[in-house]
Amino acid sequence: MERKVVALSADYGYINQVTAAAKSLFYHNHNITLYVINTDIPQEWFNNINNRIKNINSRVINLHIDENLINKEHVSQPQINSLTYGRILIPRFIDEDRVLYLDSDTIVNGNLDDLFALNLQEAPIAAVPDVIYQGDFNAGVLLLNNRLLQAMQPDIVEQMLAFGRQDDLVEGDQTVLNHFFNKHYLHLGYEYNYVIGYDFLNFYYPRNHDLFENLKNINPKIIHFTGPQKPWEMTYSGRMREYWWKYADLEWHEIIEHRPLPPIKDYFEKGECLIFTRDENLANIEALVTALPQTTFNIAAWTIMGEKLIKLVRYSNVHLYPSVVGPELEILKKRADCYLDINYGDKENTVIDSFVNQEKPIFSFDSTASDEYFQNGEIRFKDDEVKAMVNAIKETINSQRS
């Protein structure tokens, strides 16, 4: 049976992310040889995984490298270190015909047999075009025609490393790879490198808005969490956070047996409420949250959040979306059964207007209510009528979901 070869590159500080990526890969794909290019990952990590994945005919290989090979390379973003240049070393250190490289902030979300079987023809690599840097490709997922690379340019690794020492590279090693291959690569579909980070950039690159919108309809096989915000952090405003956690917390026996992916909530959800705030003070929020433990409270803001909101993560039915991005906000609005106009201070009228237009209920307390929306059907309660609002939320959810 043909073995499929994959490579990741990271140091021990990223071990949780490497493990999550590996788990997602093995959940959907067997007969895999996974090389992990690294400088400091203990042998025991490899041994423990290999003892668990024998039954799926797979193996993880410790490809330890000397950090001096890459410590002079230029990195362009604070969340990235020089080990991202590990992908450039693949033709030198991995003696395989073809290798699928994955960034460590990716999650495999499906079987990749069709990608492994792809006819690369005479292309040295295959990659997904970049939406922002049009004409380039995103280097987070690369299918390397490794044997061809080795034969075409025996010193290609040295050339790329030398180029990577320049201190004006806009995207670090991605700029290096595009310098050598962006005129000679095979284009892959966006489902093979579904870049969540584009959500954050949509605001800054409106000229690409239509393309961003089209990408939202793709069923991704590889999800890529680019950008400074990551789904494993306490708060995260992008889409598909739940995918990372579903795979990251899998037990190895669940992977081997291909058990159903687990839910990420520890409660049975009965409805969702949305709050969009410009102020960290919300009227009676903890009383509402505790009175409705099976209802999800999504709290979003355009900015980072203060401790009064952050502390609400102690409740499993509260989810925070600081610096929320447009696509995620649209999902939250669509899913919500009602809107809670319970924040003090200025209102985000565009969000509340969308609930008026959808004819979804808007509930408020006297101290937080908006006269404008009272005229459009906003339902007000006195500040001490928490129980009455709780009952109204329950009735709304039951009527809309029955």
Stockholm file with secondary structure:
# STOCKHOLM 1.0

chainA/1-402         MERKVVALSADYGYINQVTAAAKSLFYHNHNITLYVINTDIPQEWFNNINNRIKNINSRVINLHIDENLINKEHVSQPQINSLTYGRILIPRFIDEDRVLYLDSDTIVNGNLDDLFALNLQEAPIAAVPDVIYQGDFNAGVLLLNNRLLQAMQPDIVEQMLAFGRQDDLVEGDQTVLNHFFNKHYLHLGYEYNYVIGYDFLNFYYPRNHDLFENLKNINPKIIHFTGPQKPWEMTYSGRMREYWWKYADLEWHEIIEHRPLPPIKDYFEKGECLIFTRDENLANIEALVTALPQTTFNIAAWTIMGEKLIKLVRYSNVHLYPSVVGPELEILKKRADCYLDINYGDKENTVIDSFVNQEKPIFSFDSTASDEYFQNGEIRFKDDEVKAMVNAIKETINSQRS
#=GR chainA/1-402 SS CCCEEEEEECCGGGHHHHHHHHHHHHHHCCSEEEEEEESSCCHHHHHHHHHHSGGGTCEEEEEECCGGGTTTSCCCSTTCCGGGGGGGGHHHHCCSSCEEEECTTEEECSCCHHHHTCCCTTCSEEEEECSSSTTSEEEEEEEECHHHHHHHCTTHHHHHHHHTTCTTCTTTHHHHHHHHHTTSEEECCGGGSEETTHHHHTTTCGGGHHHHHHHTTCCCSEEECCSSCCTTSSCCCSSCHHHHHHHHTCCHHHHHTTCCCCCSCSSCCCCEEEEECSSSCBTTHHHHHHHCTTSEEEEECSSCCCHHHHGGGGSTTEEEETTCCHHHHHHHHHHCSEEEECBSSCCCHHHHHHHHHHTCCEEEETTTCCHHHHTTTCEEECTTCHHHHHHHHHHHHHHHHC
#=GC SS_cons         CCCEEEEEECCGGGHHHHHHHHHHHHHHCCSEEEEEEESSCCHHHHHHHHHHSGGGTCEEEEEECCGGGTTTSCCCSTTCCGGGGGGGGHHHHCCSSCEEEECTTEEECSCCHHHHTCCCTTCSEEEEECSSSTTSEEEEEEEECHHHHHHHCTTHHHHHHHHTTCTTCTTTHHHHHHHHHTTSEEECCGGGSEETTHHHHTTTCGGGHHHHHHHTTCCCSEEECCSSCCTTSSCCCSSCHHHHHHHHTCCHHHHHTTCCCCCSCSSCCCCEEEEECSSSCBTTHHHHHHHCTTSEEEEECSSCCCHHHHGGGGSTTEEEETTCCHHHHHHHHHHCSEEEECBSSCCCHHHHHHHHHHTCCEEEETTTCCHHHHTTTCEEECTTCHHHHHHHHHHHHHHHHC
//
